[in-house]
Amino acid sequence: MIEIVMSDITTLHVDAIVNAANTTLLGGGGVDGAIHRAAGPRLLEACRAIGGCPTGEARITAEFDLRARWIIHTVGPVWRGGESDEADLLRSCYESVFALARVQSIAIMAFPGISTGVYGYPKEQAAQIACTVMRKHENELQRIISCCFSPEDEEIYRRILG
């Protein structure tokens, strides 16, 4: 089941939240910064120990001070006009997250809009990719949550998912 909510992803009580991280995994702006602030300083220590993450891949840490059990960090592509394999890299982010979810037996997972903030990926195009991959894997989990930041994001996901 895919559910759409407009909420602060750091407050969700789920098995895993997905962090739209940067390649260093050391925090940043937007969702990444919010997750690092809410999880506390031990998250930064754990991410330092990982040593980064390439674009299109994912890494997992404990949740520390969050209500979720896990944080799955994935690095989306910076939008460069669509001519730099951005769609394939974004799709790879979602697939990598689902691969880690299978390994950890995650039943309920929440996603933000990966790459749609400071990385500039057009929201509609990013949501199409996200929804396609979520639908592909929806029978693997009890619930997949698309956690939207704004009413505009929520409307896009509702329209795409029907």
C-alpha positions as CSV (number, residue, x, y, z in Angstrom):
1,M,0.0,0.0,0.0
2,I,1.3,3.4,-0.9
3,E,0.2,6.3,1.3
4,I,0.7,10.0,0.7
5,V,1.1,12.3,3.8
6,M,2.1,15.9,4.3
7,S,4.3,15.8,7.4
8,D,7.7,16.3,8.9
9,I,9.5,13.0,8.0
10,T,11.5,13.2,11.2
11,T,8.4,12.7,13.3
12,L,7.1,9.6,11.6
13,H,6.9,6.3,13.6
14,V,8.0,3.9,10.9
15,D,10.6,1.2,10.4
16,A,12.7,3.4,8.2
17,I,12.8,6.9,6.8
18,V,14.7,7.8,3.7
19,N,17.2,10.6,3.8
20,A,17.8,12.7,0.6
21,A,21.5,13.0,1.4
22,N,24.6,14.4,-0.2
23,T,27.6,12.3,-1.1
24,T,29.5,13.0,2.1
25,L,26.5,11.9,4.3
26,L,27.5,14.6,6.7
27,G,24.3,16.6,6.7
28,G,23.3,19.6,4.6
29,G,20.2,21.5,4.0
30,G,16.5,20.5,3.5
31,V,15.5,17.0,4.5
32,D,19.1,16.0,5.1
33,G,19.7,18.8,7.6
34,A,16.4,18.2,9.3
35,I,17.1,14.5,9.8
36,H,20.6,15.2,11.1
37,R,19.3,17.8,13.6
38,A,16.5,15.6,14.8
39,A,18.6,12.4,15.0
40,G,21.3,14.1,17.0
41,P,25.1,14.1,16.9
42,R,25.5,10.3,16.9
43,L,24.1,10.2,13.4
44,L,27.0,12.4,12.2
45,E,29.5,10.0,13.8
46,A,27.8,7.0,12.2
47,C,27.8,8.7,8.8
48,R,31.5,9.7,9.1
49,A,32.3,6.0,9.8
50,I,30.5,5.0,6.5
51,G,32.7,7.3,4.5
52,G,30.2,8.7,2.0
53,C,27.9,7.3,-0.6
54,P,28.0,7.7,-4.4
55,T,25.0,9.2,-6.3
56,G,22.4,6.6,-7.1
57,E,23.3,4.3,-4.1
58,A,22.1,4.0,-0.5
59,R,23.5,3.4,2.9
60,I,21.8,2.6,6.2
61,T,22.3,3.8,9.8
62,A,20.5,3.5,13.1
63,E,17.8,6.1,13.8
64,F,19.4,7.5,17.0
65,D,17.0,10.1,18.4
66,L,14.2,9.6,15.8
67,R,11.0,7.5,16.1
68,A,12.0,5.4,13.1
69,R,14.2,2.3,13.5
70,W,16.5,3.0,10.6
71,I,17.6,5.8,8.3
72,I,18.3,4.9,4.7
73,H,20.5,7.6,3.1
74,T,20.4,7.9,-0.6
75,V,22.1,10.4,-2.9
76,G,20.0,11.7,-5.7
77,P,21.3,13.4,-8.8
78,V,21.7,17.1,-9.3
79,W,19.5,18.2,-12.1
80,R,21.6,19.2,-15.1
81,G,18.8,19.5,-17.7
82,G,18.1,15.8,-18.1
83,E,21.1,15.0,-20.3
84,S,23.4,13.6,-17.6
85,D,21.6,10.3,-16.7
86,E,19.6,12.0,-14.0
87,A,16.5,9.7,-14.5
88,D,18.6,6.5,-14.3
89,L,20.5,7.8,-11.2
90,L,17.2,8.8,-9.5
91,R,15.6,5.4,-10.3
92,S,18.8,3.7,-8.9
93,C,18.3,5.7,-5.6
94,Y,14.9,4.2,-5.1
95,E,15.9,0.7,-6.2
96,S,18.9,0.8,-3.8
97,V,16.7,1.9,-0.9
98,F,14.3,-1.0,-1.6
99,A,17.3,-3.4,-1.7
100,L,18.4,-2.3,1.8
101,A,14.8,-2.5,3.0
102,R,14.6,-6.2,2.0
103,V,17.9,-7.0,3.8
104,Q,16.6,-5.3,7.0
105,S,13.1,-6.7,6.8
106,I,11.6,-3.3,6.8
107,A,7.8,-3.3,6.6
108,I,6.9,0.5,6.7
109,M,9.1,3.1,5.0
110,A,8.8,6.8,4.3
111,F,10.3,8.7,1.4
112,P,10.8,12.4,0.9
113,G,11.0,13.9,-2.6
114,I,14.6,12.9,-3.5
115,S,16.6,15.5,-5.5
116,T,13.6,17.9,-5.7
117,G,15.0,20.5,-3.3
118,V,18.3,22.2,-3.7
119,Y,19.3,19.6,-6.3
120,G,16.7,21.1,-8.6
121,Y,15.1,18.0,-10.1
122,P,11.7,18.9,-11.6
123,K,9.1,17.7,-9.1
124,E,6.7,16.2,-11.6
125,Q,9.4,14.1,-13.3
126,A,10.9,13.0,-10.0
127,A,7.5,12.0,-8.7
128,Q,6.9,9.9,-11.8
129,I,10.1,8.0,-11.2
130,A,9.4,7.6,-7.5
131,C,5.8,6.4,-8.0
132,T,6.9,3.9,-10.7
133,V,9.5,2.3,-8.4
134,M,7.2,2.4,-5.4
135,R,4.5,0.6,-7.3
136,K,7.0,-2.0,-8.5
137,H,7.9,-2.8,-4.9
138,E,4.6,-2.1,-3.0
139,N,3.9,-5.8,-2.4
140,E,7.3,-6.1,-0.6
141,L,6.3,-3.8,2.3
142,Q,3.2,-3.3,4.4
143,R,3.2,0.4,3.7
144,I,5.2,2.8,1.6
145,I,4.7,6.5,2.6
146,S,5.4,9.4,0.3
147,C,6.1,12.1,2.8
148,C,5.4,15.4,1.1
149,F,6.8,18.7,2.1
150,S,4.2,21.0,0.6
151,P,0.6,21.0,-0.7
152,E,2.1,21.2,-4.2
153,D,4.1,18.0,-3.7
154,E,1.1,16.3,-2.2
155,E,-1.1,17.2,-5.2
156,I,1.5,15.9,-7.7
157,Y,1.8,12.5,-5.9
158,R,-2.0,12.2,-5.5
159,R,-2.5,12.9,-9.2
160,I,0.2,10.4,-10.3
161,L,-0.9,7.6,-8.0
162,G,-4.6,8.2,-8.7
